[in-house]
Amino acid sequence: SISSMNDIDSLPTIRQLGGDIYDLARYVSDNARWTATNPGIGYYSKKGTVVAIRSSNYIIDEHKRYKVTEGDRFYAKVYWAELDKKLKLRNLREIDFSQIERELPRGLEDPRPFFRDGAWHFTCVVPGIPEAGKRAARMGIARLDYKCTKVVDLEVFPGPDPATPEKNW
């Protein structure tokens, strides 16, 4: 739950690679059908530290198969929060994609935040882009509004081979 993620001092740690790795909760909302994965942390000296978290409506079951937990197709949401000096989440909120004119049949995945040209952005995977007769994943850059509550622009890169899906380059 959100409250357990905010209490980082009480989280179990794993000693690995010379430092503590926190075993964070796997949900960003009270809806346990949407898991939290692949957090990305960004920092800009004038704005502080932020985190973007992917939340998806599927799990990988004990047989290593993907299983949709809500709805009838895979979908990803993005949550955003500021982090204080103790890495506690502040103002956790879901990012709204509805202003994007492009069809986003599976949402945006794996956000990695950065600050540029006066605004927060994040790189992302844009799955399900119609290309070469099928739907393929492409890399993109999303620009957020001033309050970091919605994507106001999305640039999707064509990639070198339309038939090959891309993730996280």
C-alpha positions as CSV (number, residue, x, y, z in Angstrom):
1,S,0.0,0.0,0.0
2,I,1.0,3.6,-0.3
3,S,1.5,4.1,3.4
4,S,3.9,1.2,3.6
5,M,6.0,2.6,0.8
6,N,6.2,5.9,2.6
7,D,7.7,4.4,5.7
8,I,11.1,3.5,4.2
9,D,12.8,3.1,7.6
10,S,10.7,0.1,8.4
11,L,11.2,-1.7,5.1
12,P,13.3,-4.8,4.9
13,T,16.6,-4.3,3.1
14,I,18.7,-6.6,1.0
15,R,22.5,-6.1,1.1
16,Q,23.6,-6.2,-2.5
17,L,26.2,-4.5,-4.6
18,G,27.7,-2.7,-1.6
19,G,24.5,-0.9,-0.5
20,D,20.9,-1.3,0.8
21,I,18.2,-2.2,-1.7
22,Y,14.8,-1.6,-0.3
23,D,12.1,-4.3,-0.7
24,L,9.3,-1.9,-1.7
25,A,5.6,-2.7,-1.9
26,R,4.4,-3.8,-5.3
27,Y,1.3,-1.6,-5.5
28,V,0.9,2.1,-6.0
29,S,-2.8,2.2,-5.3
30,D,-5.3,0.3,-3.1
31,N,-6.3,-1.8,-6.2
32,A,-4.1,-4.9,-5.9
33,R,-5.0,-5.9,-9.5
34,W,-2.5,-3.2,-10.6
35,T,1.1,-3.9,-9.7
36,A,3.9,-1.4,-9.5
37,T,7.2,-2.1,-11.4
38,N,10.2,-0.4,-13.0
39,P,10.4,2.8,-11.0
40,G,12.6,5.5,-12.5
41,I,14.1,8.3,-10.5
42,G,15.0,11.8,-11.8
43,Y,16.8,14.7,-10.2
44,Y,17.1,18.4,-11.1
45,S,18.8,20.8,-8.7
46,K,16.0,23.4,-8.9
47,K,13.1,21.0,-8.7
48,G,14.4,18.1,-6.5
49,T,14.0,14.4,-6.9
50,V,11.0,12.6,-8.5
51,V,10.0,9.1,-9.2
52,A,7.9,7.7,-12.0
53,I,6.4,4.3,-11.5
54,R,4.8,1.9,-14.0
55,S,1.6,0.2,-12.9
56,S,0.3,-2.7,-15.0
57,N,-2.9,-4.8,-14.9
58,Y,-1.1,-8.1,-15.3
59,I,1.1,-10.5,-13.4
60,I,3.4,-13.4,-14.4
61,D,1.9,-16.5,-12.9
62,E,3.7,-19.6,-11.4
63,H,3.9,-21.1,-14.9
64,K,5.7,-18.0,-16.3
65,R,2.6,-16.9,-18.3
66,Y,1.2,-13.4,-18.5
67,K,-2.2,-13.1,-16.8
68,V,-4.4,-10.0,-17.2
69,T,-5.8,-9.1,-13.7
70,E,-8.3,-6.5,-14.8
71,G,-10.0,-5.8,-18.1
72,D,-9.4,-7.8,-21.3
73,R,-6.0,-6.5,-22.5
74,F,-2.6,-5.5,-21.1
75,Y,-2.5,-1.8,-20.1
76,A,0.1,0.3,-18.2
77,K,-0.4,3.5,-16.2
78,V,2.2,5.9,-14.9
79,Y,2.3,7.3,-11.4
80,W,4.4,10.3,-10.4
81,A,5.6,11.6,-7.0
82,E,8.2,13.9,-5.5
83,L,10.7,12.3,-3.1
84,D,11.8,14.0,0.1
85,K,15.3,13.6,1.6
86,K,14.3,10.3,3.3
87,L,12.9,9.0,-0.1
88,K,9.3,9.3,1.1
89,L,6.7,9.7,-1.6
90,R,5.0,13.1,-1.7
91,N,1.9,13.8,-3.7
92,L,1.6,10.5,-5.5
93,R,-0.7,10.8,-8.5
94,E,-1.6,9.0,-11.7
95,I,-0.5,10.7,-14.9
96,D,-3.3,11.5,-17.3
97,F,-2.7,10.5,-21.0
98,S,-6.0,11.7,-22.4
99,Q,-4.6,14.9,-24.0
100,I,-2.5,12.8,-26.4
101,E,-4.0,12.6,-29.9
102,R,-2.1,9.4,-30.7
103,E,-3.9,6.1,-29.9
104,L,-2.3,4.5,-26.8
105,P,-3.9,1.0,-26.9
106,R,-1.6,-0.2,-24.0
107,G,-0.7,3.0,-22.3
108,L,2.9,4.0,-21.6
109,E,5.5,1.8,-20.0
110,D,8.8,2.0,-18.1
111,P,9.1,5.8,-17.5
112,R,12.5,7.4,-16.8
113,P,12.1,11.0,-15.7
114,F,14.4,13.9,-16.6
115,F,14.1,17.7,-16.6
116,R,14.7,19.6,-19.8
117,D,13.6,23.0,-21.4
118,G,11.7,24.1,-18.3
119,A,9.6,20.9,-17.9
120,W,9.7,17.4,-16.6
121,H,9.7,14.7,-19.2
122,F,10.1,10.9,-19.2
123,T,11.4,8.4,-21.8
124,C,9.0,5.5,-22.2
125,V,8.1,2.5,-24.2
126,V,5.0,3.1,-26.3
127,P,3.6,-0.4,-26.9
128,G,1.1,-1.3,-29.6
129,I,2.1,1.2,-32.3
130,P,0.7,0.0,-35.7
131,E,3.7,-0.5,-38.0
132,A,4.7,-3.0,-40.7
133,G,1.3,-4.6,-40.6
134,K,1.4,-5.4,-36.9
135,R,1.6,-3.6,-33.5
136,A,5.1,-2.9,-32.3
137,A,6.7,-1.2,-29.2
138,R,8.5,2.0,-29.9
139,M,10.5,4.4,-27.7
140,G,9.1,7.8,-26.9
141,I,9.6,11.0,-24.9
142,A,6.6,12.4,-23.0
143,R,6.5,16.0,-21.8
144,L,4.4,16.7,-18.6
145,D,2.5,19.8,-17.7
146,Y,3.7,22.2,-15.0
147,K,2.0,20.3,-12.2
148,C,3.2,16.9,-13.5
149,T,-0.3,15.6,-13.7
150,K,-0.7,15.0,-17.4
151,V,1.3,14.3,-20.6
152,V,0.9,17.3,-22.9
153,D,3.2,16.0,-25.7
154,L,4.5,12.7,-26.8
155,E,7.2,12.1,-29.4
156,V,7.4,8.5,-30.7
157,F,10.6,7.5,-32.5
158,P,10.2,5.3,-35.6
159,G,13.2,3.0,-34.9
160,P,15.5,1.6,-37.5
161,D,13.4,-1.5,-38.3
162,P,9.6,-1.2,-38.3
163,A,9.1,-4.9,-37.8
164,T,11.3,-5.1,-34.7
165,P,9.8,-4.1,-31.3
166,E,11.9,-1.8,-29.1
167,K,12.2,-1.6,-25.4
168,N,14.3,0.6,-23.1
169,W,17.2,1.7,-25.2
